[in-house]
Amino acid sequence: MIDQESFCGLIERIIFHNSENSFSIIVFLPQAQQSVSPRAGFIVKGHIPAPYVGQDVEICGSWTTHDSFGKQFLAASCKQLLPTNASGILRYLSSGCIKGIGEKYAKAIVTHFGKTTLTVIDEFPEQLVMVPGIGEKRAQQITESWKEQKNIASLMVFLQEKGISQILATKIYKKYSDQTRAILTENPYRLAADIWGIGFLTADAIAQKMGFELTDHRRIHAGILYALKHITTSGHLYIEQEASSATFHTLLSLDTSHDTMIADMLSALCEQNIVHMFTSEQKKYVGLHKHYAIEQRCAKLLG
């Protein structure tokens, strides 16, 4: 197992950033080196949502060696840290990450509130109008943007606590936005249906970390559909019902005592026209209803 290390520091320079998947290459300056040598940073690669120069972050990962560029740090996670001193807060607000605040207004706000600036924006935003040049409209824009940034940071922490990688966390947030926490809490198996690159096994691992039982009806529902979709990778549209039972049990890690539960779910899916069961040459088959419907339409066209 590769040993992982954690560092707190700031983003000194952004070499590359892909806004679609958040993959970034940055120069990272560890906190311990900031007062010693301003050029003691190192290269970090990983998925960092919306990075900006001067951003305080905590990275966790391991060292790797690139054939051409030498030693680099591969970040498995990157957590934004809010600055606590006036100079750090000024750098943070000057980055443009909060709508309504540029360098000019960042300097004015920090000059007025000092190291309590972020507390004021978070808890007493109505006081922003006390800063010369900031009216109610700009104060409202700042407040809303701050809340959005705070929600994103909170959601990223929530997702990573569930064992979700930075890249998957970014995909999930882009899909569900502010509804992310509510959707995952209600049914994490939606991930497999809604987001390309996340299958049942990944969604199931996330659900297990969230405390979902192996016999949860949402899990059985998703598992059956995954198994029936998966057989198409072998060129089949249907599977014999007897064989399907063993397939479902293996995938769901359930024994034969749960036969009734699986059978009830299959019946419910059939009633919803999601799954179709039929008999051919005295053998019973099960598959996705959409495949059966396509076959029937093709047969009519050819007949």
RAZIGI-V232296 format. One record per run of one state. SS is the DSSP state (h for helix, s for strand, l for the rest). FROM is the first residue (numbers start at 1). TO is the last residue. If there is no record, write none. Layout:
# RAZIGI-V232296
ss = {SS & SS}
from = {FROM & FROM}
to = {TO & TO}
This chain:
# RAZIGI-V232296
ss = {l & s & l & s & h & l & s & l & s & l & s & l & h & l & h & l & h & l & h & l & h & l & h & l & h & l & h & l & s & h & l & h & l & s & l & s & h & l}
from = {1 & 5 & 18 & 23 & 31 & 34 & 42 & 48 & 56 & 67 & 70 & 81 & 86 & 95 & 103 & 124 & 125 & 131 & 136 & 162 & 166 & 188 & 190 & 195 & 200 & 210 & 217 & 235 & 238 & 241 & 253 & 256 & 272 & 275 & 281 & 283 & 289 & 303}
to = {4 & 17 & 22 & 30 & 33 & 41 & 47 & 55 & 66 & 69 & 80 & 85 & 94 & 102 & 123 & 124 & 130 & 135 & 161 & 165 & 187 & 189 & 194 & 199 & 209 & 216 & 234 & 237 & 240 & 252 & 255 & 271 & 274 & 280 & 282 & 288 & 302 & 303}
